[in-house]
């Protein structure tokens, strides 16, 4: 921008045209006022102020895809005498070139279809001068005198983005467009893209009002105090620790089912006998290698079971120990007799 308007100050504006117009010294030749953005939609009051500036000798450059439709006499469409047209014939790109032989290129500029498919449909009585067209001859950049100044309007703001300004073969398009403007001080508008300075902050209104500012700080302090003191009051959550699962019963059940499937009743009975005799030795402190009358009498007295049933139990145990095989009935009898002994002994 400095290369185009050499030696001239460039000022960024974050206020409406109505406010900015008061700062412009028309006696010193006015300014070049640039509006570049996706849309251009000033209100009626701003448009009247802009027209007054151009009428008094300022030059206004507008690059936008969308213009607010206005029908009053102050609107841009009425002053320049145009409507908007759209190229409905889709293609990968739109070829753009200047009309003037001094700026026209042998190979037109190519812009993406959706960014360059709009053009000006000039009225029959329009005084606008066509400066650039698409491949179909539709105007995409026009200039029109209004009073002592000029309007410069294009429908391709994309050409003024950083990408195309740095892209080889495209950067000179923006330079040529702005070269039509005289050498004056430049006002670069940001108000219609970003609003007033500071409006982007959601706290702007709050910090502009002291009562709201104090309320904000008090709220933040209260939240911090609540978090600190509430954290001290509450105990850390104690995790629930599940008791260890006793899997020995499940294991024993699985092993017994395995023996039952194999019909190995004798093996099951032997293990049952070993487990029972081991309990007898631990609980009554008696020798179970041989079953004498003394041991039988002692177990009968200490367990509370009759001597006859103790003898029958020992006979069944001996039968199991010295037999090669047993059937399921012997196994069930052994199991029932052991259970009966344990039940009687536990009740004593």
Secondary structure by P-SEA (a helix, b strand, c coil): cccccccbbbbbbcccaaaaaaaccccccccbbbbbccbbbbcaaaaaaaaaaaaabbbbbbbcccccccccccccccccbbbbbbccccccbbbbbbccccccccccccccccccccccccccccccccccccccccccccccccccbbbbbbcccccccccccccccccaaaaaaaccccccbbbbbcccccccccccccaaaaaacaaaaaaaaaaaaaaaaaaaaaaaacccccccccccccaaaaaaaaaaaaaaaacaaaaaaaaaaaaaaaaaaaacccccccccaaaaaaaaaaacccaaaaaaaaaaaaaaaacccccaaaaaaaaaaaaaaaaaaaac
